[in-house]
Structure formats: structure tokens, C-alpha cells
Amino acid sequence: MQTRPKLEIVLCAPRGFCAGVDRAIQIVELALKKYGPPVYVRHAIVHNKFVVEGLEARGAIFVEELDEIPETEAPVVFSAHGVPKSVPAGAKARNMFFLDATCPLVSKVHVEARRHFEDGHEIVLIGHAGHPEVVGTMGQLPEGAITLVENVADAEALEPKDPANLAFVTQTTLSVDDTREIVTALQRRFPGINSPHKEDICYATTNRQEAIKAVAPEVDAMIVVGSPHSSNSQRLVEVALRSGCPTAMLVDRANEIDWSRYGDIASLGISAGASAPESLVEEVITAFSERYEVSVTTHVTAEESIAFNVPRVLRELAAEAGR
């Protein structure tokens, strides 16, 4: 009988769901429970196909724009990534009952951007073009009020109207190290640039990247469980490779693992993006257990206890559910 090779799996902690994702999913689940299906959701509530399909099976209907929703009294939920101001305005114009699942840490960036605008500052947003969070933040203000900077080259090429009157905000799910380089370039060119009172990159993004940095140099390969559409998940793979791990791969589910890249490894690190449920991490561990004699340990770099309240209309139901 052929013996399976030994494999040490090191789980990164923290990993997986953050407070904002947990709150957003709760909002859809509680709305389904309180009002019954359908519950319409504008854009994927979080960037994870498994989560979205699970909610669809319970009666959630996902759309990209409000005009895809028929005349209805059913609730409409805005995704965790945040939306431009035009979206709630459009919902109000149609007398829709809507629930905003925007992560409170994204809402904080929206508030900062509006304050800078009211103070007369020209605003720079560090982020990725086309990402829903960036679209939502830029949509808080009139067109042209925010300039998007995606990398150091953009920061070096930036030509503001008034270099002495600048402020910056950032997307919450960026690479901490990449963002630091961009901010350094902006501060070198514009020493008076106004920065956020508290860093915009969220605690969960930072913590998951720090956990990867601790584990990646010590293992032969890494897997990050998460969606290719998830910015924070993609950044975790980049961080793993930069931290010295020879192989790092992003997978939505265990059936996406490219086994040719994991043949003779003796150690494997596993993490998960902020929108990936723990059940998918367990699925990956099970897949490796079928091919290797597995031992599992956890490397903890931070403890997380943050939780965000759901909207007031759902709180009584949430309390009954013990959430």
C-alpha cells in the first residue's frame, strides 16, 4: 500500500470573513427572514460566488442596476462595497424600501471625501479603477472632484490644480505596502497633502496581510481561498509571493486547485480573503487530506473582536437570532 506524503498545513489567523462582510450577509439573511423572498441585492453583496449562490437559493435576486428591478415593495439591499450617491437617490425616486449594507469602514472613507470637498480640497483617491468601492467613493462627489491614483507612476505624474490644497483617501482593501509607496511619493511631491486621521485600509485587510507575511516565508506553498473578483484576496496572493513563498495561488473552491503546483511540498500555508467563508477553507484542507497525510496548526498574528450593527429595522430580529 502506497503511503501518502506528509504535509504540514499552517492556517493563517486572522483569515476569512471580516465584520463588514459578516454584517452585509446578515442584512440579506435577516431581510429574507423578516420580509420573505424576494429580496433584491444591487451587485454581489460580497465578492464570493459561494455566498451569492447560497443567498440566491434562499430567495435573494442579484442585479447590477436598480432599473433591473420591477415595481416592488420588496426590500433592496446595497452591497458591502458602497454605492454612488445616485443609487439611493434613484431608489428614493422610485419609493423603494432599501437597506444599505455598505461596510462602515467604507462609509468612513465616503465621509472623509465629502469633508475634504467641503473644505475646498482637491481629492486624490488611491485605488483600483472600476472596483465597486472606488466607483462608490468617486460617486459621492461631483464628477471631476476626485482624481484616481492607482500606482506610484500615477502619483509621480499627478498635476493638481492647486498643489498646496490636496487631500487623499484610499480604497479599504489595498496592499498595505503598495499603498505606503504611493503615499510616500505623494507626500514627497506635495508635503502639505492632507491624510486620513486614521488609515483608510481596513483592519481586516491589514491583519490578513500581516498573517500572510508571517507564514509565507516558512512554507513551501500557499493557497488563498477567495474570489478572483475580490481585491483583498488578490492582494493576499501578491503579499505571499513578495514575502518569499515560491508558489501562491488564489482559488474559489477546492476543485480549482492546480495539483501540478503542489506535488512534492512538505508544508502549505492557507489563508482566506475577507469575503470567503470558513467552510471553503475546510473544503481545501479536506482535498489535501485525500492526497497527503496532513497535520494542521494555526499561526495567530492578531485577535479580532470587531462587530458592526445591522440597520435598526433588523436589530430586533438579529437579537432574537443571537447575532
C-alpha positions in Angstrom: 0.0 0.0 0.0 1.4 3.3 -1.1 1.9 5.8 1.8 0.8 9.3 1.4 3.5 12.0 1.8 3.4 14.1 5.0 2.1 17.6 4.7 2.1 20.3 7.4 -0.7 22.8 6.9 -0.3 26.2 8.6 -3.5 28.2 8.8 -3.2 31.9 8.9 -5.2 33.7 11.6 -7.0 36.0 11.1 -8.4 34.9 7.8 -11.8 34.8 6.1 -14.9 36.9 7.0 -14.4 40.4 8.4 -17.0 42.3 10.3 -18.2 44.3 7.3 -18.8 41.2 5.2 -20.5 39.4 8.1 -22.8 42.4 8.6 -23.7 42.6 4.9 -24.6 38.9 4.7 -26.6 39.2 7.9 -28.6 42.0 6.4 -29.7 39.9 3.4 -30.4 36.9 5.6 -32.4 38.9 8.1 -34.3 40.7 5.4 -35.3 37.4 3.8 -36.4 36.1 7.2 -38.4 39.3 8.1 -39.9 40.2 4.7 -39.7 36.9 2.9 -38.4 36.5 -0.7 -37.6 38.1 -2.9 -35.0 40.4 -1.6 -33.2 42.3 -4.3 -29.5 43.0 -4.0 -27.7 45.6 -6.1 -24.4 44.0 -7.1 -22.9 40.9 -5.4 -23.4 41.5 -1.7 -19.7 40.4 -1.2 -17.3 39.1 -3.8 -17.8 35.4 -3.3 -19.7 33.2 -5.6 -20.4 30.5 -3.0 -22.0 33.2 -0.7 -24.0 34.7 -3.5 -25.4 31.3 -4.7 -26.3 30.4 -1.2 -28.4 33.6 -0.8 -29.9 33.1 -4.3 -31.1 29.7 -3.2 -33.0 31.3 -0.3 -34.7 33.9 -2.4 -32.2 36.8 -3.0 -32.2 38.2 -6.5 -28.9 39.9 -7.6 -28.9 42.8 -10.1 -26.3 45.2 -11.2 -28.6 48.3 -11.5 -31.8 49.4 -10.0 -33.6 49.6 -13.4 -33.4 45.8 -13.5 -35.8 45.7 -10.5 -39.6 45.7 -11.3 -42.0 47.9 -9.4 -42.0 46.2 -6.0 -42.4 46.6 -2.3 -39.7 44.0 -1.6 -36.5 45.3 0.1 -33.5 46.3 -1.9 -30.0 45.9 -0.4 -26.9 47.8 -1.4 -23.7 45.8 -1.4 -20.9 46.0 1.2 -18.7 47.9 -1.3 -20.8 51.1 -1.2 -22.6 52.9 -3.9 -22.5 56.3 -5.6 -25.0 58.9 -4.2 -27.1 58.5 -7.3 -28.1 55.0 -6.3 -30.0 55.8 -3.0 -31.4 58.9 -4.8 -32.7 56.7 -7.6 -34.2 54.3 -5.0 -35.9 57.1 -3.2 -37.3 58.5 -6.5 -39.0 55.1 -7.1 -40.2 54.9 -3.4 -38.1 51.7 -2.9 -37.5 50.3 0.6 -33.8 49.9 0.7 -31.2 48.7 3.2 -27.7 49.9 3.0 -25.1 47.1 3.6 -22.1 49.4 2.9 -19.3 48.4 5.3 -19.0 51.1 7.9 -15.3 51.4 7.2 -16.1 52.2 3.5 -18.7 54.7 4.7 -15.9 56.4 6.8 -14.0 57.0 3.6 -17.1 58.5 2.0 -17.4 60.9 4.9 -13.8 61.9 4.7 -14.0 62.5 1.0 -17.1 64.7 1.5 -15.4 66.7 4.3 -12.4 67.3 2.2 -14.6 68.5 -0.6 -16.5 70.9 1.7 -13.1 72.2 2.9 -12.2 73.0 -0.7 -9.5 70.4 -1.1 -8.7 68.7 -4.3 -9.0 65.0 -3.6 -6.9 62.0 -4.6 -8.3 58.5 -4.2 -5.7 55.7 -4.1 -7.5 52.6 -5.5 -8.2 50.3 -8.5 -10.2 51.7 -11.4 -13.6 50.0 -11.8 -13.7 48.4 -8.4 -17.2 48.9 -6.9 -15.8 50.5 -3.8 -13.9 53.0 -6.0 -16.9 53.7 -8.1 -18.9 54.3 -4.9 -16.4 56.6 -3.3 -15.9 58.7 -6.5 -19.7 58.8 -6.8 -20.1 60.6 -3.5 -19.0 63.9 -5.2 -19.5 65.8 -8.4 -17.6 64.4 -11.4 -14.0 65.6 -11.5 -13.8 66.3 -7.8 -11.8 63.1 -7.2 -8.7 62.0 -9.1 -7.9 58.3 -9.1 -4.3 57.3 -8.5 -3.6 53.5 -9.0 0.2 53.3 -8.6 3.5 55.2 -7.9 3.7 56.2 -11.6 0.3 57.9 -11.4 1.4 59.7 -8.2 4.6 60.9 -9.9 2.5 62.1 -12.9 -0.2 63.9 -10.9 -0.7 67.5 -11.8 -3.2 69.1 -9.4 -4.7 72.4 -10.0 -3.5 73.6 -6.6 -0.6 71.5 -5.2 -0.9 73.3 -1.8 -4.5 72.3 -1.4 -4.6 68.5 -1.7 -6.0 65.6 0.4 -6.0 61.8 -0.2 -8.2 58.9 0.8 -7.8 55.2 -0.1 -9.7 52.1 -1.0 -10.0 49.9 2.1 -8.8 46.7 0.5 -5.4 47.6 -0.9 -1.9 46.2 -0.4 -0.6 48.0 2.7 3.0 48.0 1.2 1.9 49.3 -2.2 -0.2 52.0 -0.7 2.6 53.1 1.6 4.8 53.6 -1.5 2.2 55.6 -3.3 1.5 57.8 -0.2 5.3 58.3 0.2 5.5 59.5 -3.4 2.6 61.9 -2.9 4.0 63.3 0.4 7.4 63.8 -1.2 5.9 65.7 -4.1 3.2 67.5 -2.0 4.4 67.9 1.6 1.2 69.6 2.7 -1.2 66.9 1.5 -3.9 66.1 4.0 -4.0 62.5 5.0 -6.8 60.5 6.7 -7.0 60.9 10.6 -6.9 57.1 10.8 -5.6 54.9 8.0 -8.3 54.0 5.4 -7.1 50.5 4.7 -9.3 48.4 7.0 -8.2 46.5 10.0 -9.2 43.2 8.3 -7.1 43.8 5.2 -4.1 44.8 7.3 -4.4 41.8 9.7 -4.8 39.3 6.9 -1.8 40.6 5.1 0.3 40.6 8.3 -0.7 37.0 8.9 0.4 36.0 5.4 3.7 37.8 5.9 4.4 35.8 9.0 3.6 32.4 7.4 4.6 32.7 3.7 8.4 32.7 4.3 8.1 29.5 6.4 6.1 27.3 3.9 6.7 25.7 0.5 3.5 27.0 -1.0 0.3 28.9 -0.1 -3.3 28.9 -1.1 -5.6 31.9 -0.6 -9.3 31.0 -0.7 -11.2 33.7 -2.3 -12.8 35.1 -5.5 -10.8 36.5 -8.4 -13.1 39.5 -8.2 -12.1 40.1 -4.6 -9.5 42.9 -4.3 -8.4 41.9 -0.8 -8.0 38.2 -1.8 -5.8 39.1 -4.8 -3.6 41.3 -2.6 -3.1 38.3 -0.2 -1.6 36.3 -3.1 0.7 39.2 -4.0 1.8 39.6 -0.4 2.6 35.8 -0.1 4.8 35.9 -3.2 6.6 39.1 -2.1 7.2 37.6 1.3 9.2 34.8 -0.2 6.8 32.0 -0.8 7.7 30.2 -4.0 4.1 29.3 -5.0 0.9 31.1 -4.1 -2.5 30.5 -5.7 -6.0 32.0 -5.4 -8.8 29.5 -5.5 -12.6 30.0 -5.2 -13.1 26.3 -4.3 -11.0 23.2 -3.7 -11.9 21.9 -7.2 -9.8 24.8 -8.7 -6.5 23.6 -7.1 -3.8 23.0 -9.7 -2.3 19.9 -8.2 0.7 20.0 -10.5 1.9 23.0 -8.5 1.7 21.2 -5.2 3.3 17.8 -5.9 6.3 17.4 -3.5 5.6 20.1 -0.9 6.1 19.4 2.8 4.4 22.5 4.1 1.4 24.6 3.0 0.0 27.9 4.2 -3.7 28.6 3.9 -5.5 31.9 4.2 -8.8 33.3 3.0 -10.0 36.6 1.8 -12.4 38.7 3.8 -15.4 37.5 1.8 -14.6 33.8 1.9 -16.5 31.6 4.4 -14.6 29.2 6.6 -16.4 26.2 5.1 -14.4 26.7 1.9 -11.1 26.6 3.9 -12.2 23.3 5.4 -13.0 22.1 1.9 -9.4 22.8 0.8 -8.0 21.1 3.9 -10.1 18.0 3.1 -8.9 18.0 -0.5 -5.3 17.9 0.7 -6.1 15.3 3.3 -7.1 13.0 0.4 -3.7 13.2 -1.1 -1.4 13.8 1.9 -1.0 12.7 5.5 -2.0 16.1 6.9 -1.2 17.8 10.2 -2.8 21.2 10.9 -1.5 24.1 13.0 -2.7 27.7 13.3 -0.4 30.8 13.3 -2.1 33.6 15.0 -0.8 37.2 14.5 -3.9 39.2 15.8 -7.2 38.7 17.5 -10.3 40.3 16.1 -13.4 41.1 18.0 -15.0 43.9 15.9 -18.7 43.7 15.1 -21.0 46.1 13.3 -24.7 46.7 14.0 -27.2 45.9 11.3 -29.8 48.6 10.3 -32.3 49.4 13.0 -35.2 47.8 11.3 -33.4 44.4 11.5 -31.9 44.7 15.0 -34.7 43.1 17.0 -34.6 40.0 14.7 -30.8 39.9 14.9 -31.0 39.9 18.7 -33.5 37.1 18.7 -31.1 35.1 16.5 -28.3 35.8 18.9 -26.3 37.7 16.3 
